Amino acid sequence: MMSDTIRLTVGQAIVRFLAAQYSERDGVRQRLVTGMFGIFGHGNVCGVGQALLEDQVAAEKDGSLEGHLPYYLVRNEQSGVHAAVAFSRQRNRTQTMAVTTSIGPGATNMVTGAALATTNRIPVLLFPSDQFASRIPDPVLQQLESPQTLDTAVTDCFRPVSRFFDRILRPEQAIPSLMNAMRVLTDPADTGAVTIALPQDVQAEAYDWPVAFFAERTWHIGRPVPEPAALARAVEVIRSAERPLLVAGGGVVYSEASEQLRAFASATGIPVADTPAGKGAINWDHPSAVGGVGSTGTTAANTLAREADVVIGVGTRYSDFTTASHTVFADPNVRFVNVNTLGLDAAKHGATMVQADAREALTSLTEALSGWQTDEAYRARVVELDEAWQRDVDECYHRDHTPLPAQTEVFGALNELMGPRDVVINAAGSMPGDLQALWRASTPEQYHVEYAYSCMGYEIPAAIGARFAVDDDVQVVAIVGDGTYQMAPMELATIVQEGLRVIIVLLDNGGFASIGALSESRGSQRFGTRYRMRSGGETGRLDGDVIPFDLAANAASWGLEVLRCDGIEQFRANYVTAAASSGPVVLHIHTDLMGPNPPGSAWWEVPVAEVSTLESTQTARVEYEHQKQGQRHYL
């Protein structure tokens, strides 16, 4: 072995390399990959698994994790990805975590998590194991065989849901692959899931690696500044506006541009609406803040959106919920100015493009618009609309609904009890919509709702990642519906195993509230959306007796303290107890499946059957066709 090389297996080299990578933004330098989640199987236990063991033994001898890569056991590979995504999101994409799995089902269990990461533009590093590169034992246990080619593996499923994909067939291929992986993880525009498939024999294969490969390396996360001509074009459009509206997306939060957004809004008087990823980018009580826009938005934001002649999108990808399926921006001559690091998003809706970092662009726009403001009447209208909406919020938060509370009352209690730096987590069902409309976020780090992929099962593992990301004095609260809970309760064991101080709020309403309400409104009568026994034999519907399960008892079986809450007042009292606990606590409360929910003010397109024998579907189809008349391309 030459003096400038070191002989390691591929697994050992990966672990050592990752421990030496750093990110830097605005002068803050920190570990880029802070740890690895995983489950061991025959594909990785003797490769990456052995390398992690060897690294941990060395860390124990050193008495420090500095220069080492901690390992965390999860119960499901998808959950490991969710936890890593939540950690990275809470760190504003400046850090991430990795996930290792075995081959076959262990690998493909991560595909949903990869799709979630890429859809949300959140960096995460995945190492699914793969079949033998040598092909001698083929077909190995859990290997997929294709009659067309021997080159196909189940890990090819990751290609469309990853921002970067590679398969390492020789040890030396890991060098350029890992370097490119770090590039994508630290690119604010071109980031998402990074997947490096590792054949199990290659993981254990030794190679003489250049020592320089393991030197500490810092990856600088840039802040692209606006191109002057693009900025001038955007300023010209904004200055011509009479009824402008700014839509703040996740890019504002990840860029840590909240201060600049507040300054822009204060200087110009332009109202600011938010997307689910952008909530908290501006504090809810700022005079220009009007709350969520789109299908689950506020009446204030949606009224202004319908009237807006210029829409300024900052860090948003304009999902169908934000645009209310292309109906909410209703002015026939509406124009768009889009600020985004990614050209794909900046170019949407035929916009005047400013391809730049949100913080840099907002600073430049504020300076370039110096002396210009919306007129006094428009600013007064913004305040009037928001004040009316805040009265609706207060009503939703304090309904005193009987016999079971509405879930909006639970949200109200949490919103009033949690501190401005505490983190609320949610992802799927009716709750993200209610939260988008109602939650009063004071800070950008408080609101952690995954609504790009809206993945059931995200919340509990996300609490793990968020807990790793925040300070000890910050409370992490994951709100979980009974549908999501049944999909992925197993990471409660991981929470107990790691001794994590989190609160799980478990809302038990006996069904799928969101899809049930959607089904009813679209003429499908809540079919198959309640947890009921089958009635009338094999051909009967699921509309019999309530299924006799006890989710609170199930949660307790994982080793957590469970506090049952009989009504909102007991929930409030139990939350105080849970917040004072040093360990994980589940707050279980029964809520009304039928709502009521916040008042709606926009549409969401879900196609209704064009022909049907059901009168309910026929009626819903008429309404659907009426709503589609307001839909159009934004050009």
N, C-alpha and C positions, 0 to 999 in steps of 0.2 A: 504494500500500500504506500502510495506517495505521501509525502509529508503534508501536502496541501489538500488531501482528501481524507474522508472518514467513511468507514464501511458500516452501513446501516441497512436495515430492511426498508422497504418502501413505507411501511406503516410507521416505523420509527422516524424516518426522515420527515414524513408529513407532520407528525406531532412536534418534532423539534422546530421545523420551519414555521408552523403556525404560532408557536410560542414567542417567536422573534419578530412578529409583524406588528407595526404600530400605525395608527392613523393620526392625522393632525389637521385641525381646522382652527383658524383664528388664534394660532399660537398654543392651543391646547393639544398636547400629545398624550395618547393613551393606547393601551393594548387594543388591537383591532379585533382579534378573535379571543374572547375571554374564557372560553370553556367549550366542552363538547358534551351534548346529550347523546344517548344511544341505548340500544339493546343489542346484546351479543348473540350471535348464532354461528353456525358452522362457517359462514362466509367471512366473518370478521373477528371472531373470538381469538384466533391465533395470529391475526395480522395487526390491524389497528388496535384491537383489544390488548394484545400482548404489549404493544408499544405504549399504550396508556398506562398499563400496569408498571412497566419499567420506568416510565416518567414519574408516576406517583411514588414509587419506591425512592427515586432520586429526590423528589420534593420532600419526602419525610426525612431523609438524611440531611437535606439543606435546612430544614425547618422553615421553609418559605415556599410560596407558590410562584414567586418571581422567576420568570424564565421557564415555567412549567405550564401544563394545560390541564386544568381540573376536569374530571369526568363526573357526569350526573346521570344516574339511571332513571329512565322513564318507563312507563308501562305500555305505551303505544308509540310507534314511530311517528305517526302523524302528529301526535301531541308534542313530541320533541321538536318538530319543526315549528309548531304554533308557539311554543315557549321561546324558541330562538327568535322568531319574528317579533314577538311582544317585547323581548329585551331590546332588540335593535330599534324598534319604533320608539320605545321610551327613551332611548339614547339618541333620538333624532338621526338615526342611520350613521352615526359616527363609529359605532361598534356593533359587533354581531357575535353569534355563537355558531358552532358547527354541530352536525348530527351524523352519527355513524349507524349503519344497519347491516344486517346480513343480506343474503341474496333473496330472490324470489319475493314472497309476500312481505318480508321485512322491508325490502327496497320499495316495492310498489305502494306500501302503506304511506310513503312520503309524498306521493304524487299530488294528493290534494293539498298538502301543506306547501309544496313548491308552487302550485298554481296560486294559492293565496298570497304567497310572498311576492310573486311576480306581478300579479294583478294590483297589489297594493304598492308596488315599487319599493319593497323593503328588502335589504340585503340579508341573505342567509346562505350558509355554506353546507352542502349536503354531500355525504360520502356513502352512497349505496354500494354494497358489495355486488360482485358480478360473477358470472360463470368462469370456468377456468380459461385462461388465455392459451394454455398449452393444448386444450381440447382433448387431452388424453382420457380423462375420466368421463367424458361426455356420454350420455346426458347425466350430469350431476343432479343430485336431489334438488328439486325446486327450479330446475332449468326449463325454460321454454324452448321447444324445438320448432323450427320453421322449415318446411319442405323446400322453400325457395332459396334460402341462403343460411349458412352456418354463422353469419355475422350478426344476426338479429338476437337481441336479448330483451328482457322485460325492461331494462333500464332505458331503452330507447323511448319509453313512454315519457321520460323527462324532457326530451328535446323541445316539444312545443310549449312547455310550461317553465322553461329555464331561460335566463338571459345569457347564460354561458353553460355549455355542456361539453364534456370530454370523457373519453374512456382511456384509461392508462393500460396499455398492453406491454410496455417495456418500462423498466424503472426510470430510465433517463427522460422519458416523456413527461414525468411528473414535474420537472423543472420548469419548462415553459407553461405547462398547464396551471400550476399553482401561481405563477407570476400573473397570468391572465386572470385567474380567479380573484386575486387581490385587486387587480385593476377594476373589475366589474363591481366588486363589493364597495369600492370607494368612489365610484362614479355617480354623482348626484342625478344624472340623467339616465344613464344606461345601467340600472341596477335592478336586482330582483334575486331569484333563486340562482345560485351557482352550484351546478351538479358535476361532480367528478366521480365517475363509476370506476370501482376498483375490483378487478378480478381477484378472487381469493388467493390464487397462487402468487400473483404479482405482489400482493400485500406483504407476503412473507419472504420475497426474494431480496437478496442483498445486492448492494451496488456501492461503488466507490464514489461518494458524493463530494463535490467541491466544497471545501470548508466555507467559502464565501457565500454559498447558498444559504447558510444558517446565520449569517451576520444579521444584526438588528437592521431592519429596513422600515423607513417611515413613508407611508403613502399619504400624500397631501390631498385633502378634499377641497377642491377649488370652488371659487365663487365667480362664475362667469359674469362679466360686467356687460351692460347693454351696449350694443353697437350704436354710435351716436346718431346715425341716420334713422335706424329703427326707433330709437327713443324719440326723435323729433317727429316721426310720423305718428307715434302713439299720442304724444302731447297734443298734436294738431287735432286728432279725433276727440280727445277728452275735452279740450277747450271748446269744441263745438257743441258739446252735450248740454242739454237742458235738464235731463232727468237721468243722470248716470247712476249706475249701481256697480259696486265691486263685489265679486264673489271670491272669498278666500278659501282656498283648498289646502290639502295637506302639505303642499310645498312651502307654504308660509310657516307652518309649524316646524318642519324639518330644517328649514333654513334659519330658524330661530330669529324670525323677522317680525315678531309681535310688536316690539317697540317702534319699528319703522312703519308698520301698518297703522298703529294708533296715531303716529305723527302725521301720516298721510291723510287719514280721515279727519283729524282735527284741523289740518291746514286747509283742506279743500271742501269739507262739508259733505263729501260723497258718502252715502250710506254703505255699510258693509254687511253683506250676508255671508253665511258660511255653509260649507259642505260637511258631511259627517267627519271627514278627516281633518277639516279645517276649524272645527268648533273649538273655541278658546283662543284662536289666533288673535282675536280682539276680545277684550273683556265684555261680558254681556251688558254691563251698565254704562258702557261708553255711549255718549250721545249719538254716535253714528251707527251703533250696532243694532241690527234688526233681526238677528237669529237665522235659523236654517232656511234655505231656499229649496224649492222643488216639491216633489211628491209628498215628502214628510216635513215640509217647511212651515213657517209661521205665516199667518195672514198678512203680517206687516211686510215680510220679505217678498212674499209672492205677489202682493199688490204692487209693490215697487218694481218687481221683475216684469210684470205685465205692461207697466207703463214706461219702462226704461228705453231710452233711445240709444244709449251706449252701455254695454256691459263689459266691465274690466275683470277678466278672469286671471287670478294670480295663484299659480300652483295648483290648478284644478284640472282634472281630466274630463270634466263634464259628463259624468255618468247619466244614465237615463233618469235616475232619481233627482239629480241636480237640475236637469232641464225639464222635469215632468214629462218625459218621453217627447221632447221637442214641442211643448205647448206653452210653457210658462213665460218665455220671452216673446210676448205677443205683439209688440209694436211691429208693423209690417216693414218698417225701415230700420229696425234695430241693427246696430253695428257692434262688433266685438273687438276688444283689444286684449290679447292674451300674453301674459308673462309666464314663461315656463322654461326650465332647462332643457326639456325634451321637445324637439321639433314637432313630433307627432301631436302633442297636446297644444303647443303654441299655434299650430296652423288650423286648429279646429274651427268650424263655423265661418270659414273665410275671413279669419281675423287679421287685424294688423298685428304682426308678430313682434314680440320682444323676447328673444331667446336668451335668457339670463337668469342668474340667481335672484330669488324673490327679494332678499334683503337689499342687494345692490340696486335692483330695479326700482324698488319702492323709494329708496333714498334719492335716486336720480330723478324719479318722477316728481317727488315732492319739491325738489329744488327747481326743476324745469317749470312747474306749475305755480311757482311763487307769485302771490298776489291774485291768483284766480280762485274763485269759490263758487259753489252752487248758490242760487239766490236764496234770500231769507225765507221766502214762502215755502220753498222745497224743503229746506232744513226743518222748518216748523212742522211740515207734513210728516217727515220721517219720525220726528219725536212723537207726534200724535198717534201715528200708526203703531209704534212700538209700545207706547203706554197702554193702548187698547189691548194689545196682545199680552202684555204682562198681567193684566187683569184676568185674561183667560188662563194663564199659567197658574196664578194663585187659586183659581177655581178648581183646576185639575189636581193641584197638589193637596187641596183641603176639601175634598168632596164629601167626606163622611158617608161614603157609599155603603149600603147594607144589603144583604147580611154579610157579604164578603167585601173587603176593600178592593177598589180598582188598583191596578198596578201603578197608575200614575201617582197614587198617594204614597206608595213605597218610594218612588223616585223623589217625591217632594221631601219626604223625611230624610232621605240620604243627602239630597242637595243642601238641606239646611244643617245637617249634622256633620258632614265631611268638611275638612279644611281645604283651602285653596290649592294646596300642593298634593293633597290626597288624590289617588287615582281610581276612577270608576271604569270598569271594563265590561263590555258587552259586544255581541256580534250578530245575533240572528233572531228571527221571529218578529213579533210586533214591537219588541222593546227598543231596537235601534231607531225606529220611526218615532216612537213617543219621546225618546231621549233627545233626538235631533230637534224636535219641536219645542221641548220643554226645558231641557237642562240649562241652567244658568252657570256657564263656565267662566271662572275668573282668571284662569291661567291656561296656557296651551298644554301643559303637561297633565292637567287633571282629567281630560276627556279622552278615553282610550276605547273607541268603538270601531270595530273592524266591519266596514260595510261595503268594501269593494267586492269581496268574495262572499261576504255574509255567511260564514261557515259555522254551522252548528257544531258544537264541540270545541270551539276555540277558547271559550272563556276561562275554564279551569286551568288548562296548561298556560294560558296567557298570564294568569295570576303568578305563576312560577317565574316566567321571564321578567315580568314587571317588577316583582319583588327583588330579583337579582339586580335590577337596574336603578332602583331608587334608594334614597337615604333611609337609615333605620327609623327615623321619626316620621316617615311618610306612611300613611295607611293605604293598603291596596284592597279594593273591594271589587269582586267579580259578581255581577248579577247574572244568574243562570235560570233559564226557564226549565220546566220539567221535561220538555222535549229534548233540549240540549243536554240536560243532565243525564238522561238515559243513554245518550250516544257516547259520552266520554266521562264517566265518573271516576275512572281508574287512577287518574293523576292526583286524586285526593291522597292516595297512598304515597305518591312522590312528595306532596306537600308535607305530610307527616314525617316521612323519612328525612327530609332536609330541615325539619323544624321551622318552616316558614310562617311568619306572622301575616296571615291574610284572612280576610272575611269573605265567605261565600254566601251571597244572598240568594236563596233558592225559592223561586216563586212557583207555587204548585197550583195550577188551575185546571188540571185534568184534560189537557188537550193542546192542540196547536192553535194559539189565539190568532196569530197573524194569518196563516193560511186558511183557518176557519172563516175569519171575517172576509178574506179575499174570495173564498169559494162562495160564500153567501151573496156577496155583492155582484158576483159574476154568474149567478144563477145555478150554482152547483150545490147549494143547500148544506154546506159544511160537511159534505160526504167524506168519511174516512179521516176526520180531523179531531175526534175525541177518543179518549182512552176508555173504551167500553167493551164489555164482553159481547161475543157474537150472539144474536138472538135468532130464533126461528130456524135452527139447523144450519146445514152447510151453505144454503143459499141466502141466509138472512144477513142483515147488515150488522155492522159493529155499533149497535145502538141499544144494547142490553144494560145489565147492571154495571156499576162502576168497578173497574179492575181493583181488587183488594191489595194494592201494594202500598208500602209506607216508605216514601223517599227519605224522610227524616231518619228513620231507623237504618235505612241503607247507608246514608251518609255517616252515621255514627259507627257503622261497622268498619269503616276505613280508618277509624282511630281518631276522628276529630271530635271536638266538643260541639254538640248540636243544641241550639236554643230554639224551642218552638215558640212561635209568636202568634198569639190569638188576637189579631187586630193590630191597627196601626200604633196605638199607644204602647202596647207591649213591645212592638217592633222597635219603637224609638228607645225604650228603656233597655232592651236587650242589645241594641247597637252600642250603646254606651258601655255596657258590660264587655261586649266583644272587642271594642276598640281599646279597652284597658288590658286585655289579655296579652300574654307574651307568646301565645301559640295560635294555631289556626282555629277558626270558629265558623260554623255554619248557622245562619239564621234562616229558619224555615217558616214560610208563611203561605197560607192559602189565599188566593186572589180570585176575582171573578173572571171567568173565561170570556164573558161577553163585554168586558170593559167596564165603564165607558172609556173611550180613548179621546185624545185631543181633537178639536174641530179640524176637519180637513179643508184645504184650500187649493189643491192641485190634483192632477190626474197621474196615473201610472198605467202604461199600456200592458195589459195581459189579455191576449186575444180570447174572445168568447166564441163558442161553437156557432158556426154560421147557420146550421140547420139543427133542429132539435124537436122532440115531441114534448119536452118539458116546458111548461108555461114560464117558469122562473128563468130558464135559459133564454127563451124567446124575448122576454122583457129586457134581460141584461144585454142581449145582442143589439137591441134598439138603442140603448144608452151608449154602448160601445161605439156604434157607428156615429152617433152624435158627437161624442168626445173626439173622435178621430178627425173631425172636420177642422179642428183647431190645430192640427199637427202639421208641421212642415219642416223641410230642411232649412237650416240656417246658412244662408249663402251670402 
